[in-house]
Amino acid sequence: MKHLLIMAFALISLSSSAQISVNNYRAMEQVNWNNYKSQVRNQLNQIKAQWTSGKDVMLDLNLLMNVEATTYTVVFNVRQVAKTALEVNTLINDRIDTLRNNLKKHGLKDDDIVVEIISQVPIYGLRTSKKIFSNSQNEVPIGFEIHKNVTVVFHNYNVLNDIVFEASKSEIYDMVKVDYFTVNPMQYFDTLRRIVTSYLKAVEGSYDEVGLELDSFDRMISEKTSTIYPIERYAKYTGLTRLSYDHLLDKNETLSAPIKTIVAPSMYYNHMPFDQFDIVLNTEIIKPSIQYTMNFKVRYTPKPKPVQTITKKEIEKRFFMVTDDGEIKRLDLD
């Protein structure tokens, strides 16, 4: 539910600018398709068609479209502890307000920052009570801890670096995730359907040239779509660079044991490989993108031959008898 609320907020707040992005994308869409026409012609020689049972023909096509997001959200988790409930709320609100004011320098507005309270709980400790013959420990409240999530909505991917920098200045370090959104994602599936329709016409034409007239076949079509977000495509790796933290110590500071070097694991964006698809749109991925996929299957079944109607003629049988006198009489055998 939280995720849906964040997405709805992002879409409503920038519906006008998003519409401009959609119109620009549609124009770019046509250019991309024109560029891929030559690629499609080359792929006609590699059609994944196969015979199924009997004389049926099955075409199995996979399409992929890479789309750059129009809206982004980054979520930070903020924690604060203090002795009283008033103090803990004051401190955490000051940190968040500092972040809010600093982000205005980068073109972000108050409406672009959503604060969500997660929890506020007391912190307990043990206090020892001394008695004459024994000691007892009692659990007593010693402070409060509060958790809040801060979601920042932005539209220029490069601003993310500035947001993280300003958050660190407010002692906000825990970046939970980055989400990617587009306006009206169904339009991209409509585009894939139009492309696969044109592609199938070219395929059927190539089979007509070799004597297999698919136009005379009945068609059964199945479609399966999916959306792959960048957060699903990050892979872990271990860098070759080994970091040493010795330089973080003061000159006169000594430790009982040297600090060990650490091989720090990291992550990288690994988009869905293109070799699994017959048609790929927008192959140049500069930024992490949303990937829309479609599996399109067409089963061609020969149309049944028309049944010939055979008309059975009934022959009326009549029997006659010639008498000795040469008279012909009709016999009623019924």
Steps between C-alpha positions, in 0.01 A plus 500: 500500500786738581654433163170571322452826691848618405445414135161673493652813655778506241259462208250761618759763585644509152221400264560797267874450455447126471262556210773690319737210557242258360456705183875524452532129551237421239693703244820323598312171480435542127865585436611190688266278301629639170854428614408144583334418168829379354560296812157341466569404139817321610311318772251359250762239417505394865128469572426271791228309315444132550257230405282378780249217490374417154530789257489782759772768502604686818678837512656594835626861518658693788512880504676744732472877539738702720338815638664773703296592807327838519473509880727369775466465877776440751417383852715576806457353846560746785545400865535713812537430872456743790399506863147635451231465233503874438875508456514201267233650271667840501839360406376280216276774359794742500707255294218446251426873472868566432490245218179653364649851491827383342316314223327820391837611361471213251152591379299272729185623672337421833246279323787288364588383853270258683567416865358175636521410867582134559522463877558680828590274791643547849846368584533305825798431720568310823538690825642323805330558833716423801334350803641380832520134413468500115515701182215515244493630142200682362425593138453875470457733196818688416405664168317478171586384147315615190518373140383693193525439126566798274403459134636751249336526156714625211500492120862548399701186575821699550344683797522177701866569574411844640219355710730243661761769567249733665360210706845420637538863610188446712647178643260290293695208358272199457380504139238224484421483128442689175178442305434573133164602346351581161164651410245260347721190458228332290598724208828312467322165474275654232815598312635146524172364363513735201857399429435129528199539266719659233764238566251214451383644168859494377542144632186375331612665176834317516322166541269576207810522280586137578146375443367495856201732489440581865217733403292191436559374856293565809690689771504455877694770689633503857681789666697537824645829623727597787677806640854481636608783729866593560485397865450140379807505277781601736768234541770472764870495431821525701744761383872431458590820686579436866432789732707579808361715778835577664500856363183574698694488827654807656878529479552439870234229527615143540313170503584173662462325164525634143176560309442228242433589142144427387377375163179703473212338309309727265222488240445598139199533270475198272218547250307211351725349224388578147587160353181351646281719279412513131433876496660753735406869505730771643814290531721779635450490876692784662305508827318223685176460307163333525479201265165398352484151352243314294481136399277463195396159373301433183371155411404452135255218436392400147140585440279189465408413148137577412272198528339401173131437525395182316138493390356151496238442235219266582401276207136407488458137405192385308416142405284392206374166376410405146198265487447217252269731310783753464352742748742691726395529860678688780576292809456657845758315707449714810 
